[in-house]
Amino acid sequence: MERKALTDNSGQWFDIETAEVFEESMEWNGNNNISCATGSQWEHEKLHRTASGKWVLNWWSQMQGSLESWTEVSDEEAAKWLVRNGEESDIVSDEIADLEL
């Protein structure tokens, strides 16, 4: 088990080894790969679904001095992230598919 603490000072953590990971999609704009999650070539995100069904967003930047963050997000935020990154097919569960995107 590898505990990953959330960076919101809540004291919460999750087992990163058992969480399902969704990688951001990238699009080539003619010059650079751009993250579909952030719209930036420098900022990136991954979405994790914990064993208990919670969603955790991991954000990081390639810009010097930025700090990586791990925050819990709602089902609706997770659904929007999944759709932006082309994961809406068989991955989005029934509870998320019913949300208004």
N, C-alpha and C positions, 0 to 999 in steps of 0.2 A: 504494500500500500504506500502510495506517495501522496501525502497531504499537500494541497495547494490552498493557501489562505487567501480569502478575498481581501482586497485592498481598501474596503470601505470602513474599516475599523469596527466591524460588527463582531469580529471574533469567529465568524463562520469559516468553514473550510470544506473541501470536497476531495474525494479520491480521484486524482487525475488519471490514474491507470485504468479505472473502470468506467470513466466517462466516455460517452460517444463524442467524437470530434468532427466538426464541420469546418472545412477550410474555406477561406474567402476565394471568390472567383476573381480572375484578373482579365482585363481587356487591354489589348495593344492599341494605343492611340496614334501610332505612326512614329512615335519617338520613345515612349516608355510604357511599361506595364502599369496599369492603373487598377487599384483595388475597387471592385464593385461594392464592397462593404463601406469604404470610407470616401471613395472618389479621389484618392490621393495616391501618388507614387511612393510617398514616404511613410504614410500611416497604414497600419494593417490591423486585421481582426480575425479571430477564430471564435466559434461558438461551441460550447460544450454542453452536453445534456448529462446531468449527473445520474447516478444509479437511482436516486430518489425522484427523478423527474424534474429537477430544477434546471434552469438555464443559466449558464455563466458565460459572460462575454469577456474575452481576453483581447485587450487593445495594446498595441505597442507602436513605436515610431522609430524610424531610422535617424531622426534628428538628434543631434548631440544634446544631452542633458534631459531628455524626456524620460519619464518613469512609466514602466509597464503597469497596466491596471487589470484587475480581475473583479468584475462586478456581476451581481445577480440581476437578470433582466426578466421582465414579465413574459408570459406566453405570447402576448400580442407583439411585443418587441422582437422576440425570437422568430415569430412567424414572418414578420416583415424582413428581418435579416435573411432568413432562408430564401424567401422569394427574390430579394435583391441579388442573391448569389446563386440563383438557378437551382435551388434544392427543393422546390415545391412539389415535385413528383411524388414518389412513394415514401418519402422521409417525413413529411409533415403529417402528424397524427390527426385523428378525427377531431380532437379538442381544439387543435390549432387551426385546422382547415375551416372550422365554423366561425372563426374570428373575422371581423371586418378589417380587411387590409386596405 
